[in-house]
């Protein structure tokens, strides 16, 4: 596969994720306008987001199965088309009930990302995947900023429905680009053992192989880590604005500058963490887990230091908050890369889907737990206790991954070599000495 074309595929999915995240997250900024249109309470508005999260969680295993059984590129084009169509339906909903239903339907495409990661794994060799995943995941925090800017600029001029028409149209246009522009790579082609082998056998999803994911010790630890690993991000995403405003006295420009700076630094952490994981992975199979461990433990230490800064010292608080934000994403690209390092190509979408399904359960619980603690103490206590405990638990789990992962990587490499030898035997070629 030509290098230039591979990066066209990466750019296409980067734009897809950037605009999709913008569409997904701009509803937060449009909330006051939507509530005014339908005359609804905050509880009713909260139900709108909850519905989409539930639908998205339910569709993770469905997307994972479909990606591993059928052409991922065409299914991703379908996901983009569904994004556009459901957003249009959401824009024209005349009543609260219809808006609730159509907004929930937007969750169908929210769980489509595992196909992207699986497909990219077949375009890039193992020692390059971390930086590519990090670059793709950079689109998520940038999408938050783009969505917020788009909503703030247009909601009072063209209305919130028109904003949804714009983002929905972008989804339909990207569906056409993906359908006609992205080719389906052969599963496993980028594995070192198969790179120069002409594959005649097609490997697709099978239940025994999929169930075998739970037998891999690395995957069991990653699944467990996924439940706790999303607690900090979701607590910060849901409560940090309120914490700055209510408990630290931020307002106006100071509030937005602080959050924007933190999000931008956080965005930089994704590609840096992915690149560091790749670099260390070239030296040791434990490399990605080491970088992920550093990320979560540094996040815990820096969060303690950040929240101990007096409220009046906004400069030091911003510096430490930015440092914390930089380390938070280190685990993200390395986790997805590690899944690819230990799973067979035909079940990688399923593996990532299970990972994200478990994460979505943690994501749903985290804001509720923080609210419960805050009601009995303070938001600062809730954020500090949940984040530090979750990161410390993840640090311990990643230490376990560091210890056991070489065996699971060796098992995958052995399986890939057996497939390569089998294909050579079919072609009548001699095995490499």
C-alpha positions as CSV (number, residue, x, y, z in Angstrom):
1,X,0.0,0.0,0.0
2,X,1.5,3.3,-1.0
3,X,2.5,5.6,1.8
4,X,0.7,8.6,0.4
5,X,-2.6,6.7,0.1
6,X,-2.3,5.4,3.6
7,X,-2.1,9.0,4.9
8,X,-5.1,10.0,2.8
9,X,-7.0,7.3,4.7
10,X,-5.7,8.7,8.0
11,X,-6.7,12.2,7.0
12,X,-10.2,11.1,5.9
13,X,-10.8,9.4,9.2
14,X,-9.3,12.3,11.2
15,X,-11.8,14.7,9.5
16,X,-14.6,12.2,10.1
17,X,-13.8,11.9,13.8
18,X,-13.2,15.7,14.2
19,X,-16.5,16.6,12.6
20,X,-18.4,13.7,14.2
21,X,-17.2,14.7,17.7
22,X,-18.1,18.3,16.9
23,X,-21.6,17.2,16.0
24,X,-21.9,14.9,19.0
25,X,-20.6,17.5,21.6
26,X,-22.1,20.7,20.4
27,X,-25.4,19.8,22.0
28,X,-23.9,20.9,25.3
29,X,-23.5,24.5,24.0
30,X,-26.9,24.4,22.3
31,X,-28.7,23.1,25.5
32,X,-30.1,26.5,26.6
33,X,-31.6,27.1,23.1
34,X,-33.1,23.6,22.9
35,X,-34.6,23.8,26.4
36,X,-36.2,27.1,25.5
37,X,-37.6,25.7,22.2
38,X,-39.3,22.7,23.9
39,X,-39.9,24.3,27.4
40,X,-38.2,21.4,29.2
41,X,-36.5,20.9,32.5
42,X,-32.8,20.1,33.1
43,X,-33.9,16.5,34.0
44,X,-35.6,16.1,30.6
45,X,-32.6,17.6,28.9
46,X,-30.3,15.2,30.7
47,X,-32.5,12.3,29.5
48,X,-31.6,13.3,25.9
49,X,-27.9,12.7,26.4
50,X,-28.5,9.6,28.4
51,X,-30.6,8.1,25.6
52,X,-27.8,8.5,23.1
53,X,-25.3,7.0,25.5
54,X,-27.4,3.9,26.1
55,X,-28.0,3.4,22.3
56,X,-24.3,3.9,21.6
57,X,-23.3,1.3,24.3
58,X,-25.8,-1.3,22.9
59,X,-24.4,-0.9,19.4
60,X,-20.8,-1.4,20.3
61,X,-20.9,-5.3,20.0
62,X,-23.1,-5.0,16.9
63,X,-20.6,-2.8,15.1
64,X,-17.7,-4.9,16.3
65,X,-19.3,-8.1,14.9
66,X,-20.2,-6.4,11.6
67,X,-16.7,-4.9,11.1
68,X,-15.0,-8.3,11.7
69,X,-17.4,-10.1,9.3
70,X,-17.9,-7.6,6.5
71,X,-16.0,-4.8,4.7
72,X,-15.1,-2.2,7.3
73,X,-14.7,0.7,4.8
74,X,-18.2,0.3,3.5
75,X,-19.6,0.0,7.0
76,X,-17.8,3.2,8.0
77,X,-19.4,4.9,5.1
78,X,-22.8,3.7,6.4
79,X,-21.9,5.0,9.8
80,X,-21.2,8.4,8.4
81,X,-24.5,8.3,6.4
82,X,-26.4,7.4,9.6
83,X,-24.7,10.3,11.4
84,X,-26.0,12.7,8.8
85,X,-29.4,11.2,8.5
86,X,-30.1,11.0,12.2
87,X,-28.8,14.5,12.8
88,X,-31.2,15.8,10.1
89,X,-34.1,13.9,11.8
90,X,-33.0,15.5,15.1
91,X,-33.1,18.9,13.6
92,X,-36.7,18.6,12.3
93,X,-38.1,17.0,15.4
94,X,-41.2,19.1,16.2
95,X,-41.8,17.9,19.8
96,X,-39.7,17.0,22.9
97,X,-40.7,13.3,22.6
98,X,-39.6,13.1,18.9
99,X,-36.4,15.0,19.7
100,X,-35.7,12.6,22.5
101,X,-36.2,9.6,20.2
102,X,-34.2,11.1,17.2
103,X,-31.4,12.2,19.5
104,X,-31.1,8.7,20.9
105,X,-30.9,7.4,17.3
106,X,-27.7,9.4,16.9
107,X,-26.0,7.0,19.3
108,X,-26.0,4.3,16.6
109,X,-23.0,5.9,14.8
110,X,-21.3,7.0,18.0
111,X,-20.1,3.5,18.6
112,X,-18.6,3.1,15.1
113,X,-14.9,4.0,15.9
114,X,-13.6,0.4,16.5
115,X,-13.9,-0.2,12.7
116,X,-11.5,2.8,12.1
117,X,-8.9,1.4,14.5
118,X,-9.1,-2.1,13.1
119,X,-8.9,-0.9,9.5
120,X,-5.9,1.4,10.3
121,X,-4.1,-1.5,12.0
122,X,-4.1,-3.2,8.5
123,X,-2.6,-0.1,6.9
124,X,0.3,0.4,9.4
125,X,2.8,-2.0,11.0
126,X,2.7,-2.5,14.8
127,X,5.6,-0.2,15.5
128,X,3.8,2.8,13.8
129,X,0.2,2.3,15.1
130,X,0.6,4.2,18.3
131,X,1.4,7.6,16.7
132,X,-1.3,7.1,14.1
133,X,-3.9,6.3,16.8
134,X,-2.7,9.2,18.8
135,X,-3.1,11.5,15.8
136,X,-6.7,10.2,15.2
137,X,-7.6,10.6,18.9
138,X,-6.3,14.2,18.7
139,X,-9.5,14.8,16.7
140,X,-11.7,14.2,19.8
141,X,-10.7,17.2,22.0
142,X,-10.3,19.4,18.9
143,X,-13.8,18.4,17.9
144,X,-15.0,19.6,21.3
145,X,-13.5,23.0,20.7
146,X,-14.8,23.2,17.1
147,X,-18.3,22.2,18.2
148,X,-18.3,24.8,20.9
149,X,-17.1,27.5,18.6
150,X,-19.6,26.5,15.9
151,X,-22.5,26.5,18.3
152,X,-21.6,29.8,19.9
153,X,-21.1,31.5,16.6
154,X,-24.3,30.3,14.9
155,X,-26.9,29.4,17.5
156,X,-28.3,32.9,17.9
157,X,-28.1,33.8,14.2
158,X,-29.3,30.8,12.3
159,X,-30.7,28.8,15.2
160,X,-29.8,25.5,16.7
161,X,-31.8,23.4,14.1
162,X,-29.7,25.0,11.2
163,X,-26.5,24.1,13.0
164,X,-27.6,20.4,13.0
165,X,-28.5,20.7,9.3
166,X,-24.9,21.8,8.7
167,X,-23.2,19.0,10.7
168,X,-25.6,16.4,9.3
169,X,-24.8,17.5,5.7
170,X,-21.1,17.1,6.5
171,X,-21.8,13.5,7.6
172,X,-23.5,12.7,4.3
173,X,-20.7,14.2,2.3
174,X,-18.0,12.3,4.2
175,X,-20.0,9.1,3.7
176,X,-19.5,9.5,-0.1
177,X,-15.8,10.2,0.4
178,X,-15.3,7.1,2.5
179,X,-17.4,4.9,0.3
180,X,-15.6,5.8,-2.9
181,X,-12.2,6.8,-1.6
182,X,-11.2,4.3,1.1
183,X,-10.1,0.8,0.1
184,X,-10.6,-2.3,2.2
185,X,-7.1,-3.6,3.1
186,X,-6.5,-7.3,3.5
187,X,-6.9,-8.3,7.2
188,X,-3.5,-8.9,8.8
189,X,-1.5,-7.6,5.7
190,X,0.5,-5.1,7.8
191,X,1.7,-7.8,10.3
192,X,5.5,-8.3,9.8
193,X,5.2,-12.0,9.1
194,X,2.6,-11.5,6.3
195,X,3.9,-8.3,4.7
196,X,5.5,-10.0,1.8
197,X,3.0,-12.9,1.5
198,X,0.3,-13.2,-1.1
199,X,-2.8,-14.2,1.0
200,X,-5.2,-16.6,-0.5
201,X,-7.0,-17.4,2.7
202,X,-9.6,-15.0,4.1
203,X,-9.9,-14.8,7.9
204,X,-13.1,-13.5,9.3
205,X,-14.9,-13.3,12.6
206,X,-15.6,-16.6,14.3
207,X,-17.2,-17.2,17.7
208,X,-14.5,-19.4,19.1
209,X,-11.8,-16.8,18.3
210,X,-13.9,-14.0,19.7
211,X,-14.6,-15.9,22.9
212,X,-10.9,-16.5,23.1
213,X,-10.4,-12.8,23.8
214,X,-11.5,-13.4,27.4
215,X,-8.8,-16.1,27.8
216,X,-6.0,-13.6,27.0
217,X,-4.7,-12.3,30.3
218,X,-3.7,-9.0,28.7
219,X,-7.2,-8.4,27.4
220,X,-8.8,-9.3,30.7
221,X,-6.6,-6.6,32.4
222,X,-7.4,-4.1,29.7
223,X,-11.1,-4.7,30.0
224,X,-10.9,-4.2,33.8
225,X,-8.8,-1.1,33.3
226,X,-11.3,0.3,30.8
227,X,-14.0,0.4,33.5
228,X,-11.9,2.6,35.8
229,X,-9.9,4.4,33.2
230,X,-12.8,6.5,31.9
231,X,-13.8,7.8,35.4
232,X,-11.4,10.7,35.4
233,X,-12.2,12.0,31.9
234,X,-15.9,11.8,32.4
235,X,-15.8,13.5,35.8
236,X,-13.7,16.3,34.4
237,X,-15.8,16.6,31.3
238,X,-19.1,16.7,33.2
239,X,-18.1,18.7,36.3
240,X,-15.0,20.7,35.9
241,X,-16.6,23.8,34.4
242,X,-19.0,23.9,37.4
243,X,-16.1,23.3,39.8
244,X,-14.1,26.2,38.4
245,X,-17.1,28.5,38.5
246,X,-18.7,27.6,41.8
247,X,-15.7,26.6,44.0
248,X,-12.8,28.4,42.6
249,X,-14.5,31.6,41.6
250,X,-13.7,31.6,37.8
251,X,-15.9,33.7,35.5
252,X,-16.0,35.1,32.0
253,X,-12.7,35.0,30.1
254,X,-10.7,33.4,32.9
255,X,-13.1,30.4,32.8
256,X,-13.0,29.9,29.0
257,X,-9.2,30.6,28.7
258,X,-8.4,28.0,31.4
259,X,-10.6,25.3,29.9
260,X,-9.5,26.0,26.3
261,X,-5.8,25.9,27.3
262,X,-6.3,22.7,29.2
263,X,-8.1,21.1,26.2
264,X,-5.4,22.1,23.8
265,X,-2.6,20.7,25.9
266,X,-4.7,17.6,26.4
267,X,-5.0,17.3,22.7
268,X,-1.2,17.4,22.3
269,X,-0.9,14.5,24.7
270,X,-2.5,12.0,22.4
271,X,0.1,12.0,19.5
272,X,3.0,12.5,22.0
273,X,1.8,9.5,24.1
274,X,1.3,7.4,20.9
275,X,4.7,8.3,19.6
276,X,6.4,7.6,22.9
277,X,4.6,4.2,23.0
278,X,5.9,3.3,19.5
279,X,9.4,4.3,20.4
280,X,9.6,2.3,23.5
281,X,7.7,-0.6,21.9
282,X,10.6,-1.0,19.4
283,X,12.9,-1.6,22.4
284,X,10.6,-3.8,24.5
285,X,7.2,-5.4,24.1
286,X,6.3,-3.8,27.4
287,X,6.9,-0.3,26.0
288,X,3.3,0.8,25.4
289,X,2.2,-0.4,28.9
290,X,5.1,1.5,30.4
291,X,4.0,4.7,28.8
292,X,0.4,4.2,29.8
293,X,1.5,3.5,33.4
294,X,3.5,6.8,33.4
295,X,0.5,8.6,32.1
296,X,-2.0,7.5,34.7
297,X,0.4,7.8,37.7
298,X,1.6,11.3,36.6
299,X,-2.1,12.2,36.2
300,X,-2.8,11.2,39.8
301,X,0.2,13.0,41.2
302,X,-0.3,16.2,39.2
303,X,-4.1,16.3,40.0
304,X,-3.3,16.3,43.7
305,X,-0.8,19.1,43.3
306,X,-3.2,21.1,41.0
307,X,-6.2,21.0,43.4
308,X,-4.0,21.9,46.3
309,X,-3.2,25.3,44.7
310,X,-5.0,28.2,46.5
311,X,-8.0,29.6,44.4
312,X,-6.4,33.0,44.1
313,X,-3.2,31.7,42.4
314,X,-4.8,31.2,39.0
315,X,-1.4,31.2,37.1
316,X,0.1,28.3,39.1
317,X,-3.2,26.5,38.9
318,X,-3.3,26.8,35.1
319,X,0.3,25.6,34.7
320,X,-0.3,22.5,36.8
321,X,-3.7,21.9,35.2
322,X,-2.1,21.9,31.8
323,X,0.6,19.5,33.0
324,X,-2.1,17.2,34.3
325,X,-4.0,17.4,31.0
326,X,-0.8,16.6,29.0
327,X,-0.4,13.2,30.7
328,X,-4.1,12.2,30.8
329,X,-4.3,11.0,27.1
330,X,-1.0,8.9,27.2
331,X,-2.9,5.7,27.8
332,X,-5.5,6.2,25.0
333,X,-3.5,5.4,21.8
334,X,-1.3,2.9,23.6
335,X,-4.4,0.9,24.8
336,X,-5.8,0.6,21.3
337,X,-2.3,-0.3,20.0
338,X,-2.0,-2.9,22.6
339,X,-5.3,-4.5,21.7
340,X,-3.9,-4.9,18.1
341,X,-0.6,-6.2,19.5
342,X,-2.3,-9.2,21.1
343,X,-5.4,-10.0,19.1
344,X,-5.9,-11.7,15.7
345,X,-6.8,-9.3,12.9
346,X,-10.3,-10.9,12.3
347,X,-11.5,-10.0,15.9
348,X,-9.8,-6.7,16.5
349,X,-13.0,-4.7,15.9
350,X,-14.8,-7.0,18.4
351,X,-12.1,-6.6,20.9
352,X,-12.1,-2.8,20.8
353,X,-15.9,-2.8,20.8
354,X,-15.9,-4.9,24.0
355,X,-13.3,-2.5,25.5
356,X,-15.5,0.5,24.7
357,X,-18.7,-1.2,25.9
358,X,-17.1,-1.7,29.3
359,X,-15.8,1.9,29.2
360,X,-19.3,3.2,28.5
361,X,-20.5,1.6,31.7
362,X,-17.8,3.4,33.7
363,X,-18.6,6.6,31.8
364,X,-22.2,6.4,32.9
365,X,-21.4,5.9,36.5
366,X,-18.6,8.4,37.0
367,X,-20.7,11.7,36.9
368,X,-23.3,10.2,39.2
369,X,-20.6,9.2,41.7
370,X,-19.0,12.6,41.6
371,X,-22.4,14.3,42.2
372,X,-23.1,12.0,45.2
373,X,-19.7,12.8,46.8
374,X,-20.1,16.5,46.0
375,X,-23.5,16.7,47.7
376,X,-21.9,15.4,50.9
377,X,-18.6,17.3,50.6
378,X,-17.5,19.4,47.6
379,X,-16.9,19.1,43.9
380,X,-13.2,19.5,44.5
381,X,-13.2,16.5,46.9
382,X,-15.2,14.5,44.4
383,X,-12.9,15.3,41.5
384,X,-9.8,14.6,43.5
385,X,-10.9,11.4,45.1
386,X,-12.5,9.8,42.1
387,X,-9.7,10.7,39.7
388,X,-6.7,9.8,41.9
389,X,-8.2,6.5,43.0
390,X,-9.1,5.6,39.5
391,X,-5.7,6.5,38.1
392,X,-3.9,4.6,40.9
393,X,-6.1,1.5,40.2
394,X,-5.2,1.8,36.5
395,X,-1.6,2.2,37.3
396,X,-1.6,-1.1,39.2
397,X,-3.5,-2.8,36.4
398,X,-1.0,-1.5,33.8
399,X,1.9,-2.8,36.0
400,X,0.2,-6.2,35.6
401,X,0.1,-5.7,31.8
402,X,3.8,-4.9,31.8
403,X,4.5,-8.2,33.5
404,X,2.4,-10.5,31.3
405,X,2.1,-8.9,27.9
406,X,5.3,-10.3,26.3
407,X,3.8,-13.8,26.3
408,X,0.5,-12.7,24.6
409,X,2.5,-10.8,22.0
410,X,4.7,-13.8,21.3
411,X,1.6,-15.9,20.9
412,X,0.2,-13.6,18.3
413,X,3.5,-13.4,16.4
414,X,3.7,-17.2,16.4
415,X,0.1,-17.5,15.0
416,X,1.0,-14.9,12.3
417,X,4.1,-16.9,11.4
418,X,2.1,-20.1,11.1
419,X,-0.4,-18.3,8.7
420,X,2.5,-17.0,6.6
421,X,4.1,-20.5,6.4
422,X,0.7,-22.0,5.4
423,X,0.2,-19.4,2.6
424,X,3.7,-20.1,1.4
425,X,3.0,-23.9,1.4
426,X,-0.1,-23.3,-0.7
427,X,1.9,-21.2,-3.2
428,X,4.7,-23.9,-3.3
429,X,7.3,-21.5,-1.8
430,X,10.1,-22.5,0.5
431,X,9.8,-21.3,4.1
432,X,12.3,-18.6,5.1
433,X,15.2,-20.1,6.9
